[in-house]
Amino acid sequence: MADVQGIVQADSPIKVRSGPHIVDASTGTPLPPGTPVTITGFAIDPRGDTFRHRYCVTLNGQPRWVTAQYIKVDPADSLQIPYIFQFPNDMVRELREGLGITALTASTTEADDIQAIARYMPNFFLRGNNWDAPQISKLRGWLEQLYAYGVILHSPGPGGWSLSEIESAFTAVSTIAQGMAGFLHFAFGLDDPALAFRLLYAPLIITRVNRDNVNTMSDSVWFAKNVQGYEVVFGNRVFFPGKSPTRRYPQLPFTTVELIAHEVSHVINFRYQLTDNSGRDFSPDDFYMNTINNAAYTLPDGRAVRLAGNSGFGFVARSSDDPAEIVTDAIANAALGRMTFANSVPAQSDMGTARQMQLTDLLKRVMQWQVRHYVDLNTVKAKIDSIRLKNPQLADMTPALNAVTIGDASLDAQMATLKGMPPLA
């Protein structure tokens, strides 16, 4: 891997130190804003604050370390920066020290897995005591696939993600992607899970916080929240074995994966609209409540199916009967394949089939609306910046934006391809 060029981007001089670990924040040689630097590698400071990502730079012929947050690097070049092992002869210690894992059962693990995982570790912490070599390999695969979807995991401090929680998040996202590929087929004739997910959900940050209540705005308790369609935040009570019921609809309990999918699916109603047959634009929840919720649906064989409320749903994970919550439950059921179309009871099967077809039409319209109205990632970034002015708690979206910025697989390039394709009726 070649050295990468960067430039100091900060409001004041940043500190340059002899190693990646900050022992005393008041020490270090200042480096002024605008200074060009040559980056030779990166490492993680597990004892650091929010900004744990360090770059090794060459200054006066000597290797020195700086906080990566304050170095501007082209996203395509950042992938070429190698990980610098702090303990190359002790892989277990490397994982403990560099990646923040609290305990390990393996005596060795592959260096390339560590290097690959380290690229994602500036954004979140790991916890747990089941990190053997096969688990590390699994983790690498999950993180790389999530990155391909435009999803970055995040945690603001220690007590972050366990292996089983990452697996639940990965399962929810990858299953949504598979479901969305079916809707993309009806919208544009393509079958591509990664493209289908990126089209509607990327860029996305999924945050794990070590609290029961993720609501910081009032006394009401929220297990999870969606921050204006760009960050999903999960607390401790999202992760549980088996199924959990809501008080309103105990007959339709949900799993952890289904709750995660519900919260992720809020993205659609936050970000997009759709166009009806008369050319009018509606939010998805307005369209659903006016056109779908209690409407009869005629199946392809001519039979009419009467629908109301939760008809056809396999689970209900919503916290209220607000229209935005109802349409989000519908989208999550449809994307996960949880509608009751496979039920052994004919009436339940018919309702599930009808709901799935209704949601196929809705999501096809949303996808086509998004393709028509998409401008570029700079416009997406400007929207995120405007949200942060009103809600400064929104996580730094830069890593997720970088995930969909690079080369022929950039979201801009993919959207340009879709814009050149005729939408299907």
N, C-alpha and C positions, 0 to 999 in steps of 0.2 A: 504494500500500500504506500502511495506517495504522500509526502507531507502536504498539508492543507493550509491555505492562507486564510487569515481572519483579521478582524479589526476591532479594537476596543470600542465598545458602544455603551457608554455610561455617562451619568451626569457629572461625575467627579472621578479623579484618579482611582484605579482599582489596585489591590494589593497583590504583589508577586512574592511567592514563597518558595522555599527550597524543596518542599514535598507536598503531596496532595492533602494531607491532614492538617487542619487548622488547629493549632494548639493555643495560640493567643491571637485573637482577632485584631488586636491593636498593633501587631507587628507586621512587617512586610514592606518591601520596596514599592512605592507608588508608580503606576503606569498610567500616563495621561490618556484621556479620551482621544480617539482618532489614531492611536498608534497601531501600525500594522504589525502582525505577529505571524510566525510560522508555527503551526500546531503539529506536533509529532506523535501525540497520543492522548488518551484520556484515562481517568480512573474515577472511583467513587469514594467519597469520604463519608462512611456510615455514621460518624459522629457529628456530621455537619447539620446545618439547619435546613430550611426548605431547599436551598441551592447546594446540593451535594455533589454535583457534577463538576469535575475539575479537568482542565486541559493542561497538558504539558507543552510549553512553548520554548523556543530557543531565543535567548537574549544574550547578546555579546558572546555567542558561542557556547553558552551554558544552558542546561535544561532547568527550567523554572516552572512553577505551577500557578495557575490562575483559576478563578471561578468561571466556569463556562458560560453562565448566564449572561456575563458581560462581554462576551466575544461574539461578534456577528460572523456567521459562517454560512455559505451557500448550502441549502438543505441537501443538495445532491452530493456535495463534497463531504458533508458530515458523516455520511455512511462509510467513507474511506478512512476515517480516523481510527487507528487500531487501539485496542485496549492494552494498557500497560500493566502487567502483572506485578503486584507488590510482593507476593510470596510465591514465585514460580516453582519452587520445590515443595510446596505444601498446598495442594489444591483445596483441602478442607479448610485450612486457615484463610485461603483466598476467598472462599465463599462466606465464611463467617465475617471476616473483616471488611471485604470489599462490597458484598451484597447485602449485609445486614441480617443474614439468617442466624437464628439463635442457637440451633443445634443441628447436628448431622449424624447419620448412621453409616455413611459411606466413608471409607478411608481415602479414596481417590475419586476423581471424576474427570471427564474429558475437558481439556483446556478450551477447545473450540466452543463447547456449550457454555462455559463460563463467560467467554468473550462475547458470545451472541446475547446472552441474558443481560450482561452488564450494560448493553446499549439502552435497555429500557429502565434500568435501575435508578437513573436520576429522578424519575417521576414517582416512584413508590417504594414502600418497604415490604419486606417479606417477614413472616413469622411462622413458628411451628417447629416441630422436632422430627419430621418425617422426610427430610430432604436427603434421600439416597440418590445414587447416580441415575437410575431409571426415572425418578421423579424430576430430577433436573432436566433430563432430556425431554420429558413431557412438557415441562414448563416452557422450555425454549420453543417447542412447536406451537403451543397456545399463543405465546406472545407474538411470534412472527405472523401467525394467521390473523390475530387481532389487528396487528399493524397493517396488514394487507387490506383489511376492511376499513381502515381509517380510524381505528379505535385505540386509545392509549389508556392504560390503567394508571391510577393515581392514588396516593394516600399522603396526607399532609404531615404525618409523623409516625413514630414507632407504634406498634400495634396495628400494622397494616394487613395485607392480604395473606391468608393461609392458602395452601395448595388446593384444598377442596373448594374454597370460595372462588379462586381463580377458575377452577374447572366449571363451577356453576355459571360464572359470567361468560366464559367461553362457549359453553353449551347453549346458553340463551342467545348469544350473538350469532353463532354459526347456524343455529336452527332457524332463526329469523332470516338469515341470509338465504338459506335454502328455500324457505317459504316465499321470500320476496322474488326469487328467481322465477317462480311460477307466475307471479303478477307481471314481471318484466316481459315474460313471454307473450302475455296477452296485450301488453302495451306497445311493444316494439318488435316482437318476434325473436327475442334473444333469450338464451338460457345461460346466465352467468351470475352465480350467487354473489361473488365479490362486487361486481358492478352494480347489481341490484341493491345491495346494502349501502354501498357508497353513494349511490344516486339519492337516497333519502336520508341517511343517517350520518354520513361523514361530513365534517370532522366531529368526533365525539370523544369526550373524556368520561371515564367511569371511575368514580372516586369511592374509596372505602374509608370510613371514619370510625374510630373506636368510641362510639357513643350509641346509646339506645335511641336518642332523639336527635334527628338531623335538622330539626326546625330551629333556626336561630332568630326568627322574627317574632314569635309569639309563644304562649305557654302550651299550645296544642302539640300533641306528640305525633311526629311523623317518623315512620320507620325508614322512609326513602323520599327523595325529592328529585325533580327534574328542573334544572336551572335554565329556563327559557329555551329549552331544546338543544343545548350544547353540552351540558354537563349533567350526569346522573350521579346522585350521591346515595350511598347505601350505609346504613348503620348496623349495629350488631344484630338487631332483631329480624333482619332480612334473611339471615342464614339459619336454617333449622332443618331437622330431619323430617321426612314424611310430608304430610299436608297440614295446612292451617286454614280454618274457615274465617270469613268475615262475619260480623254480627248480623248484617242485613241478609246475607245469602249463605247460611251455613251448609246448605245442600250442595254447594258448588265450591269446595275448598281448592286451594292453590298450593303449588310447591314453590320452593325457592327459585327455581329456574323460571317458573311462570310469573312470579312477582318481579323478577329482574326484567323479563320480557315486557311486562306491562309498563314498567317505569321507562324503559328504553323507548317503547312505542309512543310515549307522550311526545317524542320528537316531532312526529308527523303533524299533529294538530298545532304545535307551537310554531313550526316553520312554514307550513305550506297551505295553499288553497287548492280548489279544484273547480272545473268548469262544468256546468250542467248542460243538458241538451238544448237549452235556449241561449247558451253563450254567456250565462251569468256566473260570476265567481262566488264561491262560498267557502267558508272554513269547513274542514272535514266534519266537525261536530254538528254544525248547522245542517249540512247536507244529510248526515246520517239521521238526525232526529226528524227532519222534515220529510225525507224520502224513503228511509229504510227501516227505522226502528220498529214501528208497528204496522208496516205495510205487508200486504199479501205478496207472495212471490210465485210466479208460474214456472214450474220445473220444465226441462226440455220435453218431457213426455206429455205436457199439457195439464198436469195436476197442479192445482193451486194450493199453496201452503200458507196458512195463517201464522203470522209471527208477531210476537210482542215481547218487549223487555229482554230477558236473557234467553229467549228461545234460541236453541242451537249452540249455546255456549257450553264449553266443557269445563270452564272454571270462571270464577269472578274474583278479581284481585283488587278492585277499585275501593277507594276509601269513602266514596259518596256516590250519589246518583246525578252529579253534575254532568251535563252533556259531554264535556271534554273527557271525563272519566269513563263514560259509557262507550264512546267511540274508541277510546284507547283499549278498553277490554276487548272490544270486537276485533280491533286490528291485531292485538296480541294473540287471541284465539286463532284467527285466520292464518297469521304468519307461522305459528307453531304447529299448525295442523290439529288444533284441539277442538275444532267444531265437532259436533256429534254425528257427522256423516257416516261414521263406521259403527254407530250404535246398533245393537241387535234388535231394538224396538223400532219398528218401521216409522212411527210418527217422529221419534227423536232423530232417526237417520234423515228423514225428509227435511226437518227443520235445520239440521246441521248442514245439509247440502245446499239448502236455500240461502242460509246465512253466508256460507263460503262463497257462493256465486255473487251475492250482494257485495261482499267485501272485495271480491276480485274486481268488480266494476268500479268501486270506490277507489281502490289503490291504483288501478290502471289510470284513472282520471288524475290522481295526485301525481303520479310519475310523469304523465304527459304535460301537466301544468308546470312541474318543476323544470322539465327540459325546455319548455317554451320561455320561461322567465329567468333561467339561469344566466348570469353575466360572466363572472369569473371569481377566482378565489380571493382577489383583492376586495371584491364587493362583500364576500362572506366575512372576511377579516374586519371590514369596516362595520358590518352588522354586529359582530362580536364585540368590537371596541365600544359601540354605542350601548350594548347591553351592560358592559362592565362599568360604564359611567353611572348607571342606575343601580347596578348590583355588583359592587367591587369584590364580593366573595366568589364570583365566578373564577374557576381555576384558569391558570395560564394555558391558553389553547394552542400555543406555538407548536408543541410536539405533535399534536393531532393534525394541525394544518400542514406541518412538514411531511406527515405520512401520506398526504394526498397531493403533494406538490411536484413530485419528481418525474421528469421525462415523459415517455409515451404513456405511462400508466398514471399520469397526473389526472386529477378530476377534471381540470380544464380540457385536456385532450379527449377524455372519455365523453364529456358532455358535448364537445364539438362533433364527435362521431354520431351521438344520438340525435343531435340537431339536424344532421344530414340525412336521417332516416325518416320515412313517412310513418307517423303514428298509426297504429291499427285501430279500426273502428270498434 
